Amino acid sequence: MNGEAPSVASGYRGRFAPSPTGPLHFGSLLAAVASFADARAHDGVWLLRIEDLDRPREVPGAAEAIQRTLRAFGFEWDEPVVFQSARLDAYDAALARLEALGLVYGCGCSRAEIAARARAGLEGPIYPGTCRDGLPPGRKVRSLRLRTATDPIDFEDRIQGRHGHSVAESIGDFVLRRADGLHAYQLAVVVDDAWQAVTHVVRGADLLLSTPRQIELQRALGLPTPIHAHVPLVLDDQGRKLSKSLAAAPVDAADPLPALRLAWHLLGQESQAAVSLHDFWRHAIAGWRIERVPAGLSGSLRPGPGAMLRSPLSPDCAQSPWRDRDHRRRV
């Protein structure tokens, strides 16, 4: 699968793309539930891609553990798993194409130098363009950046509504190949979504701001843009996104139904009293309505991560725990 292009089937093709930096936690499970239910509700294909480009952060055995956990929760993918680490030649080819178009330049700046000169943007300092017209004297190329356009990029999100921004003004010329030689996430995901013929992307709202960058790359490379839906994030009791870097507790693969029911509840779907994985997914696929997913960008479970596997009928889940449920903003 990694060396031979997949057959392009008509209709819906979705994917779930975790990074093997630790075990599957509840925040990732919620995104997987939404992605899988949406694909199956459309009689679509659902793919699993392991985004293992950042090898220094990879936890040995995590990729296999994630697959085992997904199977324990009843997820089934329709094609062999794709590993980004086996696709480096494809990313190099995309870089070469962008370079031929005059859209890539070498950057010799360190993070500290950028932070000292840059103004604040949507996701940290905006690159000030120091090397855009050539490396300053005495500098060597550290990373490769995309020469971004100033035109705003808007898109319609199936959950969050209309979003967009000018990448040049809000993010700046962003990195395509890092100083350590690794390909950047934004490039790899665009190349892989096109290669796998992905038509629909359902993922966490932490990637909402990445979407205009990916659309800009898709347009530059002449690649199609999938239809997007960004589900709200699950926050812990301190307002932080659940993440492996914060040692979020892994979901319990030995008892998957409580976590699945809770994810279903948080996604705004009608409750169900399934007593088996088969029953849960049968009802979930038949009853999935993406328009019921809260439009807020983040949510919080009360009283905290310890509530993750409680029944959605518990007092802590009696009311919708999403923050900013009706919040829609233009970014």
Secondary structure as a PSIPRED ss2 file (coil, helix, strand):
# PSIPRED VFORMAT (PSIPRED V4.0)

   1 M C   1.000  0.000  0.000
   2 N C   1.000  0.000  0.000
   3 G C   1.000  0.000  0.000
   4 E C   1.000  0.000  0.000
   5 A C   1.000  0.000  0.000
   6 P C   1.000  0.000  0.000
   7 S C   1.000  0.000  0.000
   8 V C   1.000  0.000  0.000
   9 A C   1.000  0.000  0.000
  10 S C   1.000  0.000  0.000
  11 G C   1.000  0.000  0.000
  12 Y C   1.000  0.000  0.000
  13 R E   0.000  0.000  1.000
  14 G E   0.000  0.000  1.000
  15 R E   0.000  0.000  1.000
  16 F E   0.000  0.000  1.000
  17 A C   1.000  0.000  0.000
  18 P C   1.000  0.000  0.000
  19 S C   1.000  0.000  0.000
  20 P C   1.000  0.000  0.000
  21 T C   1.000  0.000  0.000
  22 G C   1.000  0.000  0.000
  23 P C   1.000  0.000  0.000
  24 L C   1.000  0.000  0.000
  25 H E   0.000  0.000  1.000
  26 F H   0.000  1.000  0.000
  27 G H   0.000  1.000  0.000
  28 S H   0.000  1.000  0.000
  29 L H   0.000  1.000  0.000
  30 L H   0.000  1.000  0.000
  31 A H   0.000  1.000  0.000
  32 A H   0.000  1.000  0.000
  33 V H   0.000  1.000  0.000
  34 A H   0.000  1.000  0.000
  35 S H   0.000  1.000  0.000
  36 F H   0.000  1.000  0.000
  37 A H   0.000  1.000  0.000
  38 D H   0.000  1.000  0.000
  39 A H   0.000  1.000  0.000
  40 R H   0.000  1.000  0.000
  41 A H   0.000  1.000  0.000
  42 H C   1.000  0.000  0.000
  43 D C   1.000  0.000  0.000
  44 G C   1.000  0.000  0.000
  45 V E   0.000  0.000  1.000
  46 W E   0.000  0.000  1.000
  47 L E   0.000  0.000  1.000
  48 L E   0.000  0.000  1.000
  49 R E   0.000  0.000  1.000
  50 I E   0.000  0.000  1.000
  51 E C   1.000  0.000  0.000
  52 D C   1.000  0.000  0.000
  53 L C   1.000  0.000  0.000
  54 D C   1.000  0.000  0.000
  55 R H   0.000  1.000  0.000
  56 P H   0.000  1.000  0.000
  57 R H   0.000  1.000  0.000
  58 E C   1.000  0.000  0.000
  59 V C   1.000  0.000  0.000
  60 P C   1.000  0.000  0.000
  61 G C   1.000  0.000  0.000
  62 A H   0.000  1.000  0.000
  63 A H   0.000  1.000  0.000
  64 E H   0.000  1.000  0.000
  65 A H   0.000  1.000  0.000
  66 I H   0.000  1.000  0.000
  67 Q H   0.000  1.000  0.000
  68 R H   0.000  1.000  0.000
  69 T H   0.000  1.000  0.000
  70 L H   0.000  1.000  0.000
  71 R H   0.000  1.000  0.000
  72 A H   0.000  1.000  0.000
  73 F C   1.000  0.000  0.000
  74 G C   1.000  0.000  0.000
  75 F C   1.000  0.000  0.000
  76 E C   1.000  0.000  0.000
  77 W C   1.000  0.000  0.000
  78 D C   1.000  0.000  0.000
  79 E C   1.000  0.000  0.000
  80 P C   1.000  0.000  0.000
  81 V C   1.000  0.000  0.000
  82 V E   0.000  0.000  1.000
  83 F E   0.000  0.000  1.000
  84 Q H   0.000  1.000  0.000
  85 S H   0.000  1.000  0.000
  86 A H   0.000  1.000  0.000
  87 R C   1.000  0.000  0.000
  88 L H   0.000  1.000  0.000
  89 D H   0.000  1.000  0.000
  90 A H   0.000  1.000  0.000
  91 Y H   0.000  1.000  0.000
  92 D H   0.000  1.000  0.000
  93 A H   0.000  1.000  0.000
  94 A H   0.000  1.000  0.000
  95 L H   0.000  1.000  0.000
  96 A H   0.000  1.000  0.000
  97 R H   0.000  1.000  0.000
  98 L H   0.000  1.000  0.000
  99 E H   0.000  1.000  0.000
 100 A H   0.000  1.000  0.000
 101 L C   1.000  0.000  0.000
 102 G C   1.000  0.000  0.000
 103 L C   1.000  0.000  0.000
 104 V E   0.000  0.000  1.000
 105 Y E   0.000  0.000  1.000
 106 G E   0.000  0.000  1.000
 107 C E   0.000  0.000  1.000
 108 G C   1.000  0.000  0.000
 109 C C   1.000  0.000  0.000
 110 S C   1.000  0.000  0.000
 111 R H   0.000  1.000  0.000
 112 A H   0.000  1.000  0.000
 113 E H   0.000  1.000  0.000
 114 I H   0.000  1.000  0.000
 115 A H   0.000  1.000  0.000
 116 A H   0.000  1.000  0.000
 117 R H   0.000  1.000  0.000
 118 A C   1.000  0.000  0.000
 119 R C   1.000  0.000  0.000
 120 A E   0.000  0.000  1.000
 121 G E   0.000  0.000  1.000
 122 L C   1.000  0.000  0.000
 123 E C   1.000  0.000  0.000
 124 G E   0.000  0.000  1.000
 125 P E   0.000  0.000  1.000
 126 I C   1.000  0.000  0.000
 127 Y C   1.000  0.000  0.000
 128 P C   1.000  0.000  0.000
 129 G C   1.000  0.000  0.000
 130 T C   1.000  0.000  0.000
 131 C C   1.000  0.000  0.000
 132 R C   1.000  0.000  0.000
 133 D C   1.000  0.000  0.000
 134 G C   1.000  0.000  0.000
 135 L C   1.000  0.000  0.000
 136 P C   1.000  0.000  0.000
 137 P C   1.000  0.000  0.000
 138 G C   1.000  0.000  0.000
 139 R C   1.000  0.000  0.000
 140 K C   1.000  0.000  0.000
 141 V C   1.000  0.000  0.000
 142 R C   1.000  0.000  0.000
 143 S E   0.000  0.000  1.000
 144 L E   0.000  0.000  1.000
 145 R E   0.000  0.000  1.000
 146 L E   0.000  0.000  1.000
 147 R C   1.000  0.000  0.000
 148 T C   1.000  0.000  0.000
 149 A C   1.000  0.000  0.000
 150 T C   1.000  0.000  0.000
 151 D C   1.000  0.000  0.000
 152 P E   0.000  0.000  1.000
 153 I E   0.000  0.000  1.000
 154 D E   0.000  0.000  1.000
 155 F E   0.000  0.000  1.000
 156 E E   0.000  0.000  1.000
 157 D E   0.000  0.000  1.000
 158 R C   1.000  0.000  0.000
 159 I C   1.000  0.000  0.000
 160 Q C   1.000  0.000  0.000
 161 G E   0.000  0.000  1.000
 162 R E   0.000  0.000  1.000
 163 H E   0.000  0.000  1.000
 164 G E   0.000  0.000  1.000
 165 H E   0.000  0.000  1.000
 166 S E   0.000  0.000  1.000
 167 V H   0.000  1.000  0.000
 168 A H   0.000  1.000  0.000
 169 E H   0.000  1.000  0.000
 170 S H   0.000  1.000  0.000
 171 I C   1.000  0.000  0.000
 172 G C   1.000  0.000  0.000
 173 D C   1.000  0.000  0.000
 174 F C   1.000  0.000  0.000
 175 V E   0.000  0.000  1.000
 176 L E   0.000  0.000  1.000
 177 R E   0.000  0.000  1.000
 178 R C   1.000  0.000  0.000
 179 A C   1.000  0.000  0.000
 180 D C   1.000  0.000  0.000
 181 G C   1.000  0.000  0.000
 182 L C   1.000  0.000  0.000
 183 H E   0.000  0.000  1.000
 184 A C   1.000  0.000  0.000
 185 Y H   0.000  1.000  0.000
 186 Q H   0.000  1.000  0.000
 187 L H   0.000  1.000  0.000
 188 A H   0.000  1.000  0.000
 189 V H   0.000  1.000  0.000
 190 V H   0.000  1.000  0.000
 191 V H   0.000  1.000  0.000
 192 D H   0.000  1.000  0.000
 193 D H   0.000  1.000  0.000
 194 A H   0.000  1.000  0.000
 195 W H   0.000  1.000  0.000
 196 Q C   1.000  0.000  0.000
 197 A C   1.000  0.000  0.000
 198 V C   1.000  0.000  0.000
 199 T C   1.000  0.000  0.000
 200 H E   0.000  0.000  1.000
 201 V E   0.000  0.000  1.000
 202 V E   0.000  0.000  1.000
 203 R E   0.000  0.000  1.000
 204 G E   0.000  0.000  1.000
 205 A H   0.000  1.000  0.000
 206 D H   0.000  1.000  0.000
 207 L H   0.000  1.000  0.000
 208 L H   0.000  1.000  0.000
 209 L H   0.000  1.000  0.000
 210 S H   0.000  1.000  0.000
 211 T H   0.000  1.000  0.000
 212 P H   0.000  1.000  0.000
 213 R H   0.000  1.000  0.000
 214 Q H   0.000  1.000  0.000
 215 I H   0.000  1.000  0.000
 216 E H   0.000  1.000  0.000
 217 L H   0.000  1.000  0.000
 218 Q H   0.000  1.000  0.000
 219 R H   0.000  1.000  0.000
 220 A H   0.000  1.000  0.000
 221 L H   0.000  1.000  0.000
 222 G C   1.000  0.000  0.000
 223 L C   1.000  0.000  0.000
 224 P C   1.000  0.000  0.000
 225 T C   1.000  0.000  0.000
 226 P C   1.000  0.000  0.000
 227 I E   0.000  0.000  1.000
 228 H E   0.000  0.000  1.000
 229 A E   0.000  0.000  1.000
 230 H E   0.000  0.000  1.000
 231 V E   0.000  0.000  1.000
 232 P C   1.000  0.000  0.000
 233 L E   0.000  0.000  1.000
 234 V E   0.000  0.000  1.000
 235 L E   0.000  0.000  1.000
 236 D C   1.000  0.000  0.000
 237 D C   1.000  0.000  0.000
 238 Q C   1.000  0.000  0.000
 239 G C   1.000  0.000  0.000
 240 R C   1.000  0.000  0.000
 241 K E   0.000  0.000  1.000
 242 L C   1.000  0.000  0.000
 243 S C   1.000  0.000  0.000
 244 K H   0.000  1.000  0.000
 245 S H   0.000  1.000  0.000
 246 L H   0.000  1.000  0.000
 247 A C   1.000  0.000  0.000
 248 A C   1.000  0.000  0.000
 249 A C   1.000  0.000  0.000
 250 P E   0.000  0.000  1.000
 251 V C   1.000  0.000  0.000
 252 D C   1.000  0.000  0.000
 253 A C   1.000  0.000  0.000
 254 A C   1.000  0.000  0.000
 255 D C   1.000  0.000  0.000
 256 P H   0.000  1.000  0.000
 257 L H   0.000  1.000  0.000
 258 P H   0.000  1.000  0.000
 259 A H   0.000  1.000  0.000
 260 L H   0.000  1.000  0.000
 261 R H   0.000  1.000  0.000
 262 L H   0.000  1.000  0.000
 263 A H   0.000  1.000  0.000
 264 W H   0.000  1.000  0.000
 265 H H   0.000  1.000  0.000
 266 L H   0.000  1.000  0.000
 267 L C   1.000  0.000  0.000
 268 G C   1.000  0.000  0.000
 269 Q C   1.000  0.000  0.000
 270 E C   1.000  0.000  0.000
 271 S C   1.000  0.000  0.000
 272 Q C   1.000  0.000  0.000
 273 A C   1.000  0.000  0.000
 274 A C   1.000  0.000  0.000
 275 V C   1.000  0.000  0.000
 276 S C   1.000  0.000  0.000
 277 L H   0.000  1.000  0.000
 278 H H   0.000  1.000  0.000
 279 D H   0.000  1.000  0.000
 280 F H   0.000  1.000  0.000
 281 W H   0.000  1.000  0.000
 282 R H   0.000  1.000  0.000
 283 H H   0.000  1.000  0.000
 284 A H   0.000  1.000  0.000
 285 I H   0.000  1.000  0.000
 286 A H   0.000  1.000  0.000
 287 G H   0.000  1.000  0.000
 288 W C   1.000  0.000  0.000
 289 R C   1.000  0.000  0.000
 290 I H   0.000  1.000  0.000
 291 E H   0.000  1.000  0.000
 292 R H   0.000  1.000  0.000
 293 V C   1.000  0.000  0.000
 294 P C   1.000  0.000  0.000
 295 A C   1.000  0.000  0.000
 296 G C   1.000  0.000  0.000
 297 L C   1.000  0.000  0.000
 298 S E   0.000  0.000  1.000
 299 G E   0.000  0.000  1.000
 300 S E   0.000  0.000  1.000
 301 L C   1.000  0.000  0.000
 302 R C   1.000  0.000  0.000
 303 P C   1.000  0.000  0.000
 304 G C   1.000  0.000  0.000
 305 P H   0.000  1.000  0.000
 306 G H   0.000  1.000  0.000
 307 A H   0.000  1.000  0.000
 308 M C   1.000  0.000  0.000
 309 L C   1.000  0.000  0.000
 310 R C   1.000  0.000  0.000
 311 S C   1.000  0.000  0.000
 312 P C   1.000  0.000  0.000
 313 L C   1.000  0.000  0.000
 314 S C   1.000  0.000  0.000
 315 P H   0.000  1.000  0.000
 316 D H   0.000  1.000  0.000
 317 C H   0.000  1.000  0.000
 318 A C   1.000  0.000  0.000
 319 Q C   1.000  0.000  0.000
 320 S C   1.000  0.000  0.000
 321 P C   1.000  0.000  0.000
 322 W E   0.000  0.000  1.000
 323 R E   0.000  0.000  1.000
 324 D C   1.000  0.000  0.000
 325 R C   1.000  0.000  0.000
 326 D C   1.000  0.000  0.000
 327 H C   1.000  0.000  0.000
 328 R C   1.000  0.000  0.000
 329 R C   1.000  0.000  0.000
 330 R C   1.000  0.000  0.000
 331 V C   1.000  0.000  0.000
